[in-house]
Amino acid sequence: MFVRKNAQVEIGLCEEHRSKRVRNMIIGGILTVSGIGLIIAAVAFDKGLLVLLAIVALVCGIVFMVRASMISVKKIDSKFVWIKGVCRPFLDMLPEWRGGA
């Protein structure tokens, strides 16, 4: 039996990183839609080069969409959530946590 753990974590992004995330999502969406359009065109016109361009566009679109996810969960246990994708200056802003009962 698989157990799925989840947690809600809210982390704000600075304007620079938010704009990078939005840019990557837009580029990824455009490339993905373009790739699908090129597949349709390749079938309609029976062109092998369009199939290659469609595959490249789809792969690049997926890569940009994955890169748009800046922060992700590394590990979750019963008390804590470990995240990855944040920089050292952000971590230095957080208060020091000391475990207790």
Secondary structure as UniProt FT lines:
FT   HELIX           15..45
FT   HELIX           48..68
FT   STRAND          72..76
FT   STRAND          81..84
FT   HELIX           88..93
//
